[in-house]
């Protein structure tokens, strides 16, 4: 998969208060970048806790569920767009279907 906006992840974990997310976000990035997801089923095989919230959005639990990552997946084009990364509290303030 081709991941767009890795800078969003880097910008997030570069902040001292979110530095603990770096290892987990980097691991997710490399796994997703090397993946060949053809459907949500492929994502669920690797990430059983992933949630599909509609509008092509997938929510991943990061670092033992300390953080949330929302991406938009275009399976045919093999694109993944990073739409949001944040804490649970921050996640609760966004509409996962719309970001």
C-alpha positions as CSV (number, residue, x, y, z in Angstrom):
1,X,0.0,0.0,0.0
2,X,1.1,3.5,-0.6
3,X,0.8,5.6,2.5
4,X,0.1,9.3,2.2
5,X,1.0,11.9,4.8
6,X,3.6,10.1,6.8
7,X,4.5,13.6,7.9
8,X,1.3,13.5,10.0
9,X,2.7,10.6,12.0
10,X,6.1,12.2,12.3
11,X,4.7,15.5,13.4
12,X,2.6,13.8,16.0
13,X,5.3,11.7,17.7
14,X,7.8,14.4,17.4
15,X,5.9,16.3,20.1
16,X,7.3,15.4,23.5
17,X,4.0,14.6,25.0
18,X,3.3,12.0,22.2
19,X,6.9,10.6,21.9
20,X,5.8,7.2,23.4
21,X,3.8,6.6,20.2
22,X,6.8,6.7,17.9
23,X,7.7,3.0,17.9
24,X,4.2,1.8,17.5
25,X,3.3,4.3,14.7
26,X,6.5,3.5,12.8
27,X,5.7,-0.2,13.1
28,X,2.2,0.3,11.8
29,X,3.6,2.5,8.9
30,X,6.1,-0.2,7.8
31,X,3.6,-3.0,8.1
32,X,0.9,-1.1,6.1
33,X,3.4,0.1,3.6
34,X,4.4,-3.5,2.8
35,X,0.8,-4.8,2.9
36,X,-1.4,-5.6,-0.1
37,X,-4.9,-5.0,1.3
38,X,-7.6,-5.9,-1.1
39,X,-10.4,-5.6,1.4
40,X,-11.2,-4.9,5.0
41,X,-10.9,-8.7,5.6
42,X,-7.1,-8.4,4.9
43,X,-6.8,-5.6,7.5
44,X,-8.8,-7.6,10.1
45,X,-6.4,-10.6,9.6
46,X,-3.5,-8.5,10.7
47,X,-5.3,-6.1,13.0
48,X,-8.3,-7.8,14.7
49,X,-9.2,-4.7,16.7
50,X,-9.4,-2.4,13.7
51,X,-12.8,-0.7,13.3
52,X,-14.5,0.1,10.1
53,X,-16.5,3.3,10.6
54,X,-17.8,4.0,7.1
55,X,-16.8,6.3,4.3
56,X,-13.7,4.1,3.7
57,X,-12.3,5.0,7.1
58,X,-10.5,2.5,9.3
59,X,-9.6,3.1,13.0
60,X,-6.5,1.4,14.4
61,X,-5.6,1.1,18.1
62,X,-2.0,2.1,18.5
63,X,0.3,1.3,21.4
64,X,-1.9,-0.9,23.4
65,X,-4.9,1.3,22.6
66,X,-3.2,4.5,24.0
67,X,-3.7,6.2,20.7
68,X,-6.0,6.1,17.7
69,X,-5.2,6.3,14.0
70,X,-7.8,7.0,11.4
71,X,-7.0,6.2,7.8
72,X,-9.0,6.3,4.5
73,X,-8.3,3.2,2.4
74,X,-8.7,3.0,-1.4
75,X,-8.2,-0.7,-2.0
76,X,-8.1,-0.7,-5.8
77,X,-5.6,2.1,-6.0
78,X,-3.6,0.7,-3.1
79,X,-3.7,4.0,-1.3
80,X,-3.9,4.7,2.4
81,X,-4.5,8.3,3.5
82,X,-3.6,9.2,7.1
83,X,-6.5,11.3,8.3
84,X,-6.0,11.6,12.1
85,X,-3.7,10.4,14.9
86,X,-4.3,11.3,18.5
87,X,-5.2,10.1,22.0
88,X,-8.5,8.6,22.9
89,X,-9.7,11.9,24.3
90,X,-8.8,13.7,21.1
91,X,-10.4,10.9,19.0
92,X,-13.6,11.3,20.9
93,X,-13.8,14.9,19.6
94,X,-13.7,14.1,15.9
95,X,-16.1,12.4,13.5
96,X,-14.1,9.4,12.3
97,X,-16.3,9.2,9.2
98,X,-15.6,12.8,8.2
99,X,-11.9,13.5,9.0
